[in-house]
Amino acid sequence: MKVLASLTFDLTLGGSKRSFIDPNTPSHLEFLFNFHTCFPPALPGQDAAMLSTFSSNLKRAAMHPTMMHMVRVNLARAGMVSVSRASTPADSHFILTATGPDRAGIVFDIAKLVLDNNGDIQESRMMRMGCDFSLMMRVAAPKPDADQITQKLGKVGGMSVITHPVTAERANQVVPKPAWKANFNVEGVNHPGLVYKVTELFFARGLRVEKLHTDTKIAPFGGTVLFLMDGTIISDKPIDFADLKEASESLSSFLGIDLDLKPLPTSE
């Protein structure tokens, strides 16, 4: 595998801070490991042996494009370390949307393509819709590699690709936490205009849709097509929840649907 950069291990062992840098690690990912709880080495040199063992294991994991995430999760679950991923050096940030026929291994192929071209998937949403697979992801990469990712992705299983550039300022912008947040669920007999009517209710009260998912299913009895919708709504300022609840109940009665709202802690 092509050597892209190094892994940096920043360790605190027995109260002393040590660093280990391996310039030959075959990965463009950089990780910071901070050991919160670790028994002091019983013998001189034991900490060095521990470093060597961790380094060897992580280098093997780094050779597989999907293993790094597993390493982070497992170390964090162990309660010994917290892992943070450094940002990939890049002069190009873009949102990429792609759709194509669904098949086994499509996510693996896409992730490998981005990795092999010095890219970093920073955010993503992926799902199957009918017989097709659709994804949207925010990618950071050096400019020449960003162009390569866009061109090559169109050849991955006949994907149709659209890209939207993101300025560095917007890519690094910190999104403030909402002042109010809630989940909502809708279920009822399917008919045109349900998404419009429900989102109109939210828009009229200054609410934004953060996530939205819709689907249909056949009712167990009678063969009626049911419409399902769930998602999350947010507001930058406190809202009158009593007014929203009353309006949602009125709309539910008018449309013959069930519309449930569940406020969430804004820390979520």
N, C-alpha and C positions, 0 to 999 in steps of 0.2 A: 504493500500500500504506500502511496506517496506520502512523504513526510511533509506535513503542513506547518506544524509549530510544536510547542512543547507542553508538557503537563507540569504545573508547579504545585508542589506540596508544601503547605505552610503548617507546620505541626507544633503543638505545645505538648511536650512530654515531661511529666514530673516537674512541672513548673518552669522548664526551660524551653525556649523557642528555637526551633531549628528549621532549616529549609533544605529542600532537595530538588534540584532541577535536572530533568533528563531531556536534552535537546533532540534525542533520537526517537522520542515517542511518536508513533504514527497516528497522530490525531490533531485536529485543529482546535480541540476543546481545551479550555483552561479551567482548572478546578482549584478551589481553596478549601482545604480541610482543616477544621479547628476542633481539636479533641478537647471536649469539655470535661470528661471523666476518664482518666486513664491511670492505672496503677503505676507508680514510679518504678523504673527498672530495678530489679533486685541485684543485678550484677553489672559491672561496667561493660559497656558495649551492647547491652541488650536492646537499648533504644535504636541503635544502628541496625541491628538484625531485624527489628520490627519494621523500620523504614524500608529495608531491602525487600522484605516479604510483601508489604503493601505495594511497593513500587512494581514488583514483578507481576503481582496479580492484576493491578490496574492497567498495566501495559498490555497484558493479554486481553483484558476486557475492551480496551480502546481499539483493538484491531477489528472489532465487530461494530458496524454502524448503529446497531440498536441496543448495545450493551450498556452504554454510558448512563442512560436513564435508569437502568436497573441498579447500577452501582450506587447512584445517588440515593435512590429510594431505600435500598437495603441498609446502607450506612446510616441514614437518618432514622430508620425504624429501630436500629440497634440502640439508639439513645446515647451513643458515644460521640457522634460527630454531627456537625451541621455542614452542609455543602452548598456553596454558592457558585454559580457559573458566571464567569467573566464574559463581557460582551465581545463579540467577534469584531476584529478590526475591519471596518467596511466604510466605503464612501457611497454606497448605494443601498437604499431601503425601499422596498416596494411591496405592495399587496398583490398577491397572485391568486387569480380565480381560475379553476380548471374543472372541466366536466368531461366524462367519457364513459364507455362501457365498463361495468363493474367486473372484476375478476380477482381471483386469489393473488395476493402478493403486490397489489397495486400501491399500497401505502409504503411497503418496504422499498419498492423501486423508486418512488418519488423521494423518500428520505435519503436514499443512497445517492441519487442524482444530485440533490442539493449539497450533500456532504462532499461528494467527489469534486464539486466545483466551488469549494471554499465558502459555501453558503451556510447560514445559520437560521433555522426555523425558529422564530421567536414567539409567534402565536399562530394557532391554527384551529380551524373548525373543519371536520371532515364527516361525511355521512353518505349512506347509500339512499338513493331516491329511485324506487322502482328497480329497473335493471341497470341504472346508471350510477356512477359514483361522482360525487361533487366535493370539492375542497376549496377552502379559502385560507391562505396563510400569509403572514407577514415575514418577509425574508430580508436578512442583511447579508451583503456580500460585496467584495470589491467590484467596481463598475464592469470590467470586462467579463468577470465570472457571472455577474447578474444577467448580462445579455445571453451568455451561454446557457444558463439555467432556463431562461424563458424559451429559447429556441429548442433545446433538447427535450423539454417537458412535453412539447407538442408531439414528440415521437414516442412517448411512453403510452402505449396502448391506444393511440388515436385520440389523445386528450385535446380538447379545444381550450385554448389558454388566452386569458386576458390579464394584463398587468396594469397596475396603477401606481405611479411613483409616489413616494412619501418623503418629504423633506427631512433632513437630519434633525431640524428643530422639533418637528412633530413626532418623529420617531423617539426622541428622548424626552418628550413632554410627560410630566407626571400628571396622571389623571386623578383629580380629587375624589375622595369618597363621597357618595351621595348622602344627602341629609335624611332621605327616606327611601325605603326599598321594600318590595313585596313580590311574592310569587302569585301567579293567577292561573286558574284552570277553567276551561270552558268545555262543555259537552252538551250536545243537542242534535236534533234532526238537521241534516245537512241541507243548506240552501244558499244561494248566492248572496254575498254581502256581509257575511258574519264577521270576517276579519275587519272589514271597513267599519262596521257599526261598533265593535268592541274597541278598536284602536281610536275611533273618534271620541269615545267616552274618555279615554286616557288623555288624548291630545287637548281636549277642552279644559282639562285641569292641570295642564303644564307638565304632564308625565311623559317620560321617554321610555321606549321599549328597549331594554338591554338585550334580552334574548327572546326568541319566539320560535315555536315549533308547532306545526299543524299536521294533522293526519285524518284519515277516515277509516271507519270499520263498519262491518255489517252487524246489526243488532242480533242478539241470540235468537230472538223470535220475531217473525214477520218479515225479515229481509230488509228492514229499513236501514238506509245509510246514515250513520252517525258521524258528526263532525267533532274532532278533538283538537283542542288548542291549549298549549301551556307556555309559560314564559315568565320573565321577570321585568318589572317596571321600576323606574327610579325617578327621584326628584332631587333637584339641587337645593330645595328648601322644604321645611316641614309642610305637610298638607293637612287638610281637614278630612280625616279618614271617615268620619261619620257621614259627611256629604258624599264621598266617593262610594261608600258602602250602600247608601240609600239609592244613589243613581244606578249602581250596578244591579241592585235588586229590581229596580223599575225596568231596566233594559232586559234583564233575564225574563221577567214576566211578559214583556212585549214580544220578545223573539222566541219564547218557549225554550229557553236554554238554561243550563246551570252555570253560573259564573261565580266562582269562589275566589276570594282574596285572602292572602296570608302574609301580613307584615313580617319583615325580617329584621334582625339586628343589622345596623349599617356597617358593622365590622366584618360581616361575611363577604 
